[in-house]
């Protein structure tokens, strides 16, 4: 996973938090489109509340690029 590989956090910590978040979505029987909406809103909220205004666009761009790289079709690589 491209997003996790560039992280300074341990894979174990990332996987633990990911599993907890997946459990919340599953316990609410959240469809894919709603899950993506909720996760997107979380990203936006984090950027707007925890990142300096001057850095938000660059961090959003990096996040989007990492996301696109992590879901690219294998044939395109």
MMTF fields as JSON, N, C-alpha, C and O atoms, coordinates in Angstrom:
{
  "mmtfVersion": "1.0.0",
  "mmtfProducer": "UNKNOWN",
  "numBonds": 307,
  "numAtoms": 308,
  "numGroups": 77,
  "numChains": 1,
  "numModels": 1,
  "chainsPerModel": [1],
  "groupsPerChain": [77],
  "chainIdList": ["A"],
  "bondAtomList": [4, 2, 8, 6, 12, 10, 16, 14, 20, 18, 24, 22, 28, 26, 32, 30, 36, 34, 40, 38, 44, 42, 48, 46, 52, 50, 56, 54, 60, 58, 64, 62, 68, 66, 72, 70, 76, 74, 80, 78, 84, 82, 88, 86, 92, 90, 96, 94, 100, 98, 104, 102, 108, 106, 112, 110, 116, 114, 120, 118, 124, 122, 128, 126, 132, 130, 136, 134, 140, 138, 144, 142, 148, 146, 152, 150, 156, 154, 160, 158, 164, 162, 168, 166, 172, 170, 176, 174, 180, 178, 184, 182, 188, 186, 192, 190, 196, 194, 200, 198, 204, 202, 208, 206, 212, 210, 216, 214, 220, 218, 224, 222, 228, 226, 232, 230, 236, 234, 240, 238, 244, 242, 248, 246, 252, 250, 256, 254, 260, 258, 264, 262, 268, 266, 272, 270, 276, 274, 280, 278, 284, 282, 288, 286, 292, 290, 296, 294, 300, 298, 304, 302],
  "bondOrderList": [1, 1, 1, 1, 1, 1, 1, 1, 1, 1, 1, 1, 1, 1, 1, 1, 1, 1, 1, 1, 1, 1, 1, 1, 1, 1, 1, 1, 1, 1, 1, 1, 1, 1, 1, 1, 1, 1, 1, 1, 1, 1, 1, 1, 1, 1, 1, 1, 1, 1, 1, 1, 1, 1, 1, 1, 1, 1, 1, 1, 1, 1, 1, 1, 1, 1, 1, 1, 1, 1, 1, 1, 1, 1, 1, 1],
  "groupList": [{"groupName": "UNK", "atomNameList": ["N", "CA", "C", "O"], "elementList": ["N", "C", "C", "O"], "formalChargeList": [0, 0, 0, 0], "bondAtomList": [1, 0, 2, 1, 3, 2], "bondOrderList": [1, 1, 2], "singleLetterCode": "X", "chemCompType": "L-PEPTIDE LINKING"}],
  "groupTypeList": [0, 0, 0, 0, 0, 0, 0, 0, 0, 0, 0, 0, 0, 0, 0, 0, 0, 0, 0, 0, 0, 0, 0, 0, 0, 0, 0, 0, 0, 0, 0, 0, 0, 0, 0, 0, 0, 0, 0, 0, 0, 0, 0, 0, 0, 0, 0, 0, 0, 0, 0, 0, 0, 0, 0, 0, 0, 0, 0, 0, 0, 0, 0, 0, 0, 0, 0, 0, 0, 0, 0, 0, 0, 0, 0, 0, 0],
  "groupIdList": [1, 2, 3, 4, 5, 6, 7, 8, 9, 10, 11, 12, 13, 14, 15, 16, 17, 18, 19, 20, 21, 22, 23, 24, 25, 26, 27, 28, 29, 30, 31, 32, 33, 34, 35, 36, 37, 38, 39, 40, 41, 42, 43, 44, 45, 46, 47, 48, 49, 50, 51, 52, 53, 54, 55, 56, 57, 58, 59, 60, 61, 62, 63, 64, 65, 66, 67, 68, 69, 70, 71, 72, 73, 74, 75, 76, 77],
  "secStructList": [7, 2, 2, 2, 2, 6, 7, 1, 1, 7, 2, 2, 2, 2, 2, 2, 2, 2, 2, 2, 2, 2, 2, 2, 2, 2, 2, 6, 6, 7, 7, 2, 2, 2, 2, 2, 2, 2, 2, 2, 2, 2, 2, 2, 2, 2, 2, 2, 2, 2, 1, 7, 2, 2, 2, 2, 2, 2, 2, 2, 2, 2, 2, 2, 2, 2, 2, 2, 2, 2, 2, 7, 7, 4, 4, 4, 7],
  "xCoordList": [0.855, 0.0, 0.894, 1.658, 0.791, 1.66, 1.522, 2.517, 0.304, 0.093, 0.741, 1.293, 0.687, 1.285, 2.809, 3.502, 3.341, 4.779, 5.53, 6.659, 4.918, 5.611, 5.403, 5.795, 4.794, 4.471, 5.627, 6.422, 5.703, 6.703, 6.164, 6.857, 4.924, 4.299, 4.433, 4.529, 4.439, 4.609, 3.402, 2.275, 3.673, 2.586, 1.556, 0.358, 2.027, 1.117, 0.14, -1.053, 0.647, -0.224, -1.223, -2.407, -0.737, -1.615, -2.699, -3.877, -2.31, -3.27, -4.297, -5.469, -3.872, -4.792, -5.862, -7.048, -5.448, -6.398, -7.305, -8.51, -6.731, -7.518, -8.591, -9.742, -8.222, -9.183, -10.316, -11.473, -9.988, -11.015, -11.965, -13.175, -11.42, -12.254, -13.143, -14.315, -12.586, -13.376, -14.51, -15.632, -14.214, -15.239, -16.393, -17.556, -16.079, -17.125, -17.989, -19.216, -17.349, -18.108, -18.97, -20.131, -18.406, -19.155, -20.296, -21.377, -20.079, -21.13, -22.312, -23.428, -22.075, -23.14, -23.677, -24.514, -23.186, -23.582, -23.488, -24.414, -22.342, -22.14, -21.819, -20.842, -22.638, -22.324, -21.043, -20.626, -20.44, -19.16, -19.205, -18.303, -20.246, -20.285, -20.362, -19.73, -21.127, -21.219, -19.897, -19.47, -19.254, -17.947, -16.94, -16.207, -16.91, -15.984, -16.314, -15.409, -17.604, -18.012, -17.554, -17.01, -17.777, -17.376, -15.863, -15.371, -15.116, -13.66, -13.132, -12.182, -13.738, -13.345, -13.582, -12.756, -14.729, -15.009, -14.01, -13.632, -13.577, -12.561, -11.254, -10.62, -10.847, -9.61, -9.705, -8.787, -10.815, -11.014, -10.953, -10.305, -11.631, -11.636, -10.243, -9.85, -9.494, -8.121, -7.258, -6.512, -7.359, -6.562, -6.94, -6.066, -8.235, -8.694, -8.471, -8.386, -8.376, -8.231, -6.825, -6.471, -6.022, -4.723, -3.525, -2.385, -3.76, -2.673, -2.74, -3.812, -1.577, -1.517, -2.109, -1.888, -2.868, -3.511, -2.559, -2.943, -1.342, -0.393, 0.035, 0.533, -0.152, 0.284, -0.851, -0.602, -2.086, -3.236, -3.306, -3.52, -3.13, -3.228, -2.161, -2.447, -0.936, 0.156, -0.086, 0.161, -0.567, -0.81, -1.988, -1.957, -3.014, -4.153, -3.703, -4.139, -2.832, -2.318, -1.506, -1.667, -0.642, 0.162, -0.721, -0.479, -1.751, -2.686, -3.384, -3.478, -3.872, -4.576, -3.657, -4.08, -2.415, -1.463, -1.159, -1.071, -0.999, -0.746, -1.95, -1.797, -3.144, -4.361, -4.45, -4.732, -4.214, -4.268, -3.215, -3.495, -2.017, -0.959, -1.318, -0.961, -2.017, -2.337, -3.455, -3.625, -4.229, -5.333, -5.122, -6.02, -3.963, -3.68, -3.782, -3.416, -4.273, -4.348, -2.932, -2.045, -2.714, -1.373, -0.781, 0.43, -1.609, -1.126, -0.56, 0.268, -1.012, -0.577, 0.777, 1.375, 1.257, 2.507, 3.738, 4.855],
  "yCoordList": [-1.183, 0.0, 1.236, 1.461, 2.022, 3.181, 4.173, 4.734, 4.392, 5.387, 4.951, 5.785, 3.686, 3.198, 3.136, 3.381, 2.812, 2.661, 3.958, 3.93, 5.095, 6.358, 6.934, 8.069, 6.163, 6.629, 6.399, 5.474, 7.259, 7.075, 6.204, 5.961, 5.73, 4.906, 3.433, 3.064, 2.594, 1.16, 0.587, 1.061, -0.448, -1.145, -1.673, -1.674, -2.127, -2.673, -1.605, -1.869, -0.403, 0.682, 1.067, 1.259, 1.177, 1.52, 0.451, 0.78, -0.817, -1.912, -1.963, -2.245, -1.693, -1.716, -0.645, -0.921, 0.576, 1.674, 1.411, 1.653, 0.921, 0.598, -0.434, -0.285, -1.474, -2.52, -1.948, -2.331, -1.032, -0.404, 0.447, 0.437, 1.175, 2.012, 1.155, 1.471, 0.078, -0.844, -1.438, -1.581, -1.782, -2.354, -1.367, -1.769, -0.08, 0.935, 1.001, 1.015, 1.041, 1.105, -0.146, -0.049, -1.312, -2.559, -2.653, -3.13, -2.209, -2.291, -1.397, -1.633, -0.385, 0.497, 0.087, 0.779, -1.048, -1.546, -0.424, -0.18, 0.244, 1.418, 1.023, 0.314, 1.477, 1.183, 1.913, 2.881, 1.44, 1.981, 3.483, 4.202, 3.969, 5.399, 6.238, 7.291, 5.783, 6.508, 6.403, 7.37, 5.242, 5.082, 6.073, 6.726, 6.178, 7.117, 8.557, 9.365, 8.887, 10.228, 10.548, 11.622, 9.609, 9.806, 9.946, 10.846, 9.056, 9.113, 10.394, 10.994, 10.81, 12.066, 13.253, 14.163, 13.242, 14.309, 14.312, 15.374, 13.11, 13.027, 13.651, 14.392, 13.355, 13.908, 15.432, 16.139, 15.923, 17.371, 18.019, 19.05, 17.413, 17.959, 17.978, 18.958, 16.893, 16.847, 17.932, 18.617, 18.085, 19.105, 20.5, 21.334, 20.757, 22.099, 22.438, 23.613, 21.43, 21.708, 21.462, 21.985, 20.679, 20.279, 20.671, 20.412, 21.288, 21.664, 23.173, 23.743, 23.799, 25.242, 25.581, 24.857, 26.691, 27.05, 27.047, 26.622, 27.508, 27.585, 26.208, 26.089, 25.168, 23.819, 22.915, 21.821, 23.365, 22.488, 22.013, 20.826, 22.913, 22.518, 21.494, 20.505, 21.731, 20.801, 19.438, 18.406, 19.429, 18.159, 17.433, 16.211, 18.163, 17.549, 16.944, 15.854, 17.657, 17.157, 15.88, 14.912, 15.873, 14.678, 13.501, 12.371, 13.773, 12.72, 12.149, 10.932, 13.037, 12.598, 11.788, 10.785, 12.22, 11.491, 10.113, 9.135, 10.034, 8.745, 7.822, 6.622, 8.386, 7.602, 7.07, 5.889, 7.926, 7.484, 6.416, 5.441, 6.584, 5.601, 4.26, 3.208, 4.291, 3.035, 2.249, 1.065, 2.881, 2.168, 2.011, 1.55, 2.383, 2.245, 0.813, -0.116, 0.647, -0.675, -1.219, -0.497, -2.471, -3.07, -2.969, -2.807, -3.059, -2.996, -1.622, -1.495, -0.599, 0.76, 1.095, 2.118, 0.256, 0.567, 0.247, 0.458],
  "zCoordList": [0.0, 0.0, 0.0, 0.938, -1.046, -1.244, -0.101, 0.356, 0.362, 1.405, 2.711, 3.428, 3.029, 4.269, 4.16, 5.147, 2.981, 2.814, 3.073, 3.563, 2.751, 2.921, 4.324, 4.596, 5.199, 6.539, 7.503, 7.337, 8.511, 9.568, 10.691, 11.679, 10.543, 11.57, 11.226, 10.056, 12.253, 12.036, 11.305, 11.451, 10.513, 9.811, 10.801, 10.517, 11.976, 12.982, 13.46, 13.607, 13.699, 14.16, 13.074, 13.348, 11.849, 10.72, 10.57, 10.437, 10.59, 10.405, 11.528, 11.279, 12.763, 13.913, 13.757, 13.931, 13.429, 13.265, 12.067, 12.133, 10.977, 9.79, 10.12, 9.711, 10.854, 11.219, 12.063, 11.894, 12.971, 13.809, 12.962, 13.186, 11.998, 11.141, 10.239, 10.037, 9.7, 8.88, 9.709, 9.223, 10.962, 11.843, 12.052, 12.055, 12.227, 12.386, 11.13, 11.22, 9.957, 8.707, 8.521, 8.123, 8.808, 8.657, 9.651, 9.303, 10.881, 11.905, 11.553, 12.015, 10.749, 10.286, 8.916, 8.336, 8.403, 7.076, 6.041, 5.268, 6.054, 5.221, 3.787, 3.548, 2.813, 1.416, 0.99, 1.627, -0.078, -0.538, -0.769, -0.338, -1.447, -1.735, -0.464, -0.381, 0.526, 1.793, 2.566, 3.197, 2.52, 3.172, 2.602, 3.345, 1.274, 0.636, 1.005, 1.213, 1.087, 1.472, 2.898, 3.156, 3.818, 5.217, 5.329, 6.01, 4.659, 4.717, 4.075, 4.578, 2.978, 2.345, 3.256, 3.333, 3.957, 4.905, 6.054, 6.548, 6.485, 7.538, 7.079, 7.83, 5.846, 5.297, 5.231, 5.647, 4.709, 4.608, 5.982, 6.161, 6.951, 8.306, 8.912, 9.544, 8.722, 9.235, 8.612, 9.312, 7.314, 6.633, 7.113, 7.351, 7.256, 7.627, 9.098, 9.454, 9.95, 11.378, 11.912, 12.969, 11.205, 11.751, 10.903, 11.29, 9.759, 8.856, 8.633, 8.431, 8.676, 8.451, 7.085, 6.114, 7.008, 5.74, 4.545, 3.455, 4.73, 3.612, 3.112, 1.993, 3.922, 3.553, 3.075, 2.567, 3.235, 2.955, 1.519, 1.276, 0.562, -0.845, -1.209, -1.884, -0.763, -1.082, -0.438, -1.061, 0.805, 1.475, 0.828, 0.688, 0.437, -0.246, -1.577, -1.948, -2.291, -3.567, -3.35, -4.092, -2.346, -2.04, -1.672, -2.098, -0.875, -0.48, -1.71, -1.871, -2.577, -3.777, -4.697, -5.272, -4.833, -5.672, -5.097, -5.838, -3.77, -3.13, -3.287, -3.517, -3.163, -3.34, -4.767, -4.973, -5.739, -7.136, -7.41, -8.107, -6.874, -7.091, -6.461, -6.992, -5.337, -4.633, -5.3, -5.011, -6.192, -6.848, -8.353, -9.057, -8.844, -10.272, -10.735, -10.016, -11.922, -12.524, -12.7, -13.155, -12.35, -12.425, -13.824, -13.969, -14.85, -16.223, -16.573, -17.474, -15.856, -16.151, -15.525, -15.859, -14.637, -13.931, -14.736, -14.266]
}
